[in-house]
Amino acid sequence: MRYLTEREQIVTVFKLMEERNLNYGYSGNVSVKVSEGEYLISPSGVRKASMKPEDVLLVNERGEVLEGVGRPSVELPLHIAVYKSRPDLGAIIHAHPIYATVLGVLREDLEPVVEELAIYVGGKVKVADYAIFGSQELADNVVRALGDRSAVIMANHGVLTCGRDVMEAFDVLVCVERAAQIYVLARAAGVPNKLPRETIEAEVALYRLRRGGGARG
Ligand SMILES: [Zn+2]
């Protein structure tokens, strides 16, 4: 079985997401780009926290299964569209965390209201326009809203985060969900204050520096 390390990373990240209430049950999907035009992706119809490395499927960019048994995630077209628009990426996570999805239901972008968010994401987290799950329209909407950043909220659905590897995409997911929780609670308690513009600009510059110029900007 090829790419055992990457398969194990995908299995591990689903367990971490379930433990931290960032995803649950059969929902969510994770992929890794293993070479040009070849990707590992989680299967559909499987309880994700119980997945084994051999359950992960190797597919090409036409969605054909090269190794493994089962059907790839219905969001495979979404993952492939994001990889095609962003050659800097090595991994993508799609999950259903609560607070970021609250903003997706409100269709409200998550501004960088706390330190760190813009360092991890490269700016605000935009809400991609709604389209039904698994559709090319959803893929197009997510690519447009993502731009050169590392996270996007999918209207009435969940989030997509990305990075050079799975753990980087996971760290972005944790950061986004924490910031969304803080923002939603702050709004419920009063009127949130914004970070100074210069702080956000400095953090975006740091994001681009850390990404080694790989992210387009
Ligand atoms: Zn989903």
Residues whose N, C-alpha, C, O or C-beta is under 5 A from the ligand:
A	BS01	ZN	G28 G158
